[in-house]
Amino acid sequence: MTAFTPAPVPASLPGDGPLYPAYPVPWPEECDDLFSPGLIVDVALVLQQHGYPPVADLRDQAALGMHLYRFLYQGR
C-alpha cells in the first residue's frame, strides 16, 4: 500500500484571499479567550469520535493542550 502524500499548498499572496498556511496565528496581545479548557475537551471528543481512545488522564489532557497551543501559536 502506498502512503498518502498531500499535495503542497502554495502560499497565497496578500489580496488573494486567505493566506495558506493559516497557522500559526499571531500571538494574542491580551488574554486569549479562544484557547480554553473547553477547546481541549472539544478536540479530545472529536478524537474519540474518530475511534481514538478517550483523553481521560490529566497528563494526556495537558499534552493535548500543549501540542494544540504550539500548533496554533508557535509555528513549525
N, C-alpha and C positions, 0 to 999 in steps of 0.2 A: 504494500500500500504506500502511495506517495504522500508525503506530508504536505499539508495545505500551507501555501505561502501567499499572504495577501499582496496584492499589487501595491507598489509605493504610491503614496498620495502626494502630489506636488504641493508645495506651499503656495497659498494664494497671495496675490498682490493686494495692497490696500486699495479699496474701492471695488474689488471684485466680489465682495460679499464676505462671508465668514472666513477667518484665517484657519488654515489647517497646517499642522496640527493645532487644535484649540487648547491643548493643555501643555504645560502648566498655565494656570491663570495667574494674573498678578497677585502679589501678596495683598491681603486686605489692609487698609490703612487703620481701621479700627477693629473692634471685636467682630469676628465672623459668625453671624447668626446662622449662616447656611450650613456650616460644619458643626454638627451637633451629635450627641449620642443617638438621637433618632435616625440620623443618616446612616450611622454604622449599623444600627439594628435593621434598617430597611435593606441595606446591601446584604447583610447576613441572611435575611429572609429570602431575598432573590437567589442567593447561592443555594440555599436549602431547597427552594422550589425547582431548581435545576438539577437536583439529585445529589448535591454535596451534603456532607454531614452538618448537623446544626452547629452554629458557632455559639456554644453554651458556656465554655470555660472563659473566665475573665482574661486569662493570658491570650487566648485566641482573639477575643474581642479587642484587646489592646493592640495586638499585632495587626489586625484588620484595620483598625483606626489609623495606626501609624503608616501603613502602606497606602491607604486611601489618601491621607493627608499629603504624603510625599508625591503621589500621582497628581493630585490637584495643584500643589503649590511649589514643589521643589524641582521640577524638571527632570531630565533624563541624564 
